[in-house]
Amino acid sequence: MKMLHLQHRARLERRMVGSTNRWRFPREAFSGDLLGLSQMCKALNVDFEEVLKNPDRLCISQIQKIFSGNLKNKTIPSGEADVILTCLGSKWQLHQPQLFQSETLAKLFLMALAQGTTSPTKELERLLRAHLRGNVKERPPIKKMIISLKINDPLVTKVAFATALKNLYLSEVEINSNDVLGVLASAHILQLSSLFQRCVAMMMNGLMPSTIKDFYLAGCKYKEEQLTTACEKWLEMNLVPLVGTQIHLRKIPQELLHKVLRSPRLFTFNEFHLLKTLLLWVFLQLNHKIQTVPVHETVLAFFKSFPKKHSFLDQDAGQGLVPLFLCLRLHGIIKGKNLEELRHINFFPETWLIRVTANHYHARVKHTDLGFPSLLYEHGPVSLRTERLVKYEIRAQTLVDGKWQEFRTNQITQKFGFVKPSCKSHALKVQTVGIPIYASFSFIFPTS
């Protein structure tokens, strides 16, 4: 008997509203009442078959469509506000037609209407009829409705939230660049898609060392792939030449830095410049009180101060950073002075240094070799061959109208010598209005 009783309670039953059995606003999601749903579709003049695909969204979306159709010019209503929104410790006065542009506010209003009136359906029908006629004088007097919205997002400020609400009344509200993050968060909460996309566009055009971190994290938080991709591409071009020279380098999240280091589009003057940038980033992570960019010698002295028994990357402080440094092409560091610095900084494991040294073994000349002064060795490795086979690629990138243009040659294999024409590489010609142009030259020496 108990089991039968539970089954009876779980069964879907029709909701009776007076003797007419008409549809009413549900306090929960769609209950499976197809007859009631059909009656609602007839009242709102919508296709019942389409509604069956997603019945829970019918009420909000259709009412929004009705109101938005008459709000194309977004004329500011002159009448007294009829909805009070309590949020962020303040009371915001709104008007019903404008309110329905926000799906969040529309849901709150309909919930309040369902709970605060004996016949919410009739109230809504009266409101819709008056709105469709467009005659303010004919609209029935409706008592002020109070709705509440709780926001836990720390990005939302009162100023930003006010800007988002102002968007309900103006076709293109002015957004202060300092408030764009808060407006984005407010638009996300209020479900104002057009305003949200405006903020995304502003942020993509406003990327700079001081904003890259916050904009990237916002893109991740709100799952806006377009924004996160723009941040990644911007940092690929500007990590070494721009961000790497400013204190804002400290703010770059490790996860973003790792993505950029793995990118084949990463721009750097040479591999040693990239190493210096990464060493500076680590230094700034470990020295939070430093507020100015130190000289490179200060960074080197800091890492040399660690115990000599183990390299920095082998110690607890450095083990979590190994994936970053595995992205570096240390074999691309070819100057003798820079290679000596790698050895004495006590940063890399001995196995890494042995591998780098082995890569350069056949190209290096010992300072004891006859006919070659020691100064030559100090400045870089030297090949004794008159010709050398090189595989290379030339790439150029620039930003035009918010989109990156990329130009590149195919991989070219060529023998280089000391005389023309073998002493010159192929040329990459580009035609663009973008400034600046980031050009890079990548090459390897195949076995020959």
Secondary structure as UniProt FT lines:
FT   HELIX           2..10
FT   TURN            18..21
FT   HELIX           34..44
FT   HELIX           48..53
FT   HELIX           55..57
FT   HELIX           58..69
FT   STRAND          83..87
FT   TURN            88..89
FT   STRAND          90..94
FT   HELIX           96..99
FT   TURN            100..101
FT   HELIX           103..116
FT   HELIX           120..133
FT   HELIX           136..138
FT   STRAND          145..148
FT   TURN            154..155
FT   HELIX           158..166
FT   TURN            167..169
FT   HELIX           177..179
FT   HELIX           180..190
FT   HELIX           193..205
FT   TURN            209..211
FT   HELIX           212..221
FT   TURN            222..223
FT   HELIX           225..238
FT   TURN            239..242
FT   HELIX           243..245
FT   HELIX           247..251
FT   HELIX           254..262
FT   TURN            264..265
FT   HELIX           271..286
FT   TURN            288..289
FT   HELIX           296..304
FT   TURN            308..309
FT   HELIX           312..314
FT   HELIX           316..319
FT   TURN            320..321
FT   HELIX           322..326
FT   HELIX           330..332
FT   HELIX           336..344
FT   HELIX           350..360
FT   HELIX           361..363
FT   TURN            367..368
FT   TURN            370..371
FT   HELIX           374..379
FT   STRAND          388..400
FT   TURN            401..402
FT   STRAND          403..408
FT   STRAND          412..416
FT   TURN            420..423
FT   STRAND          438..444
//
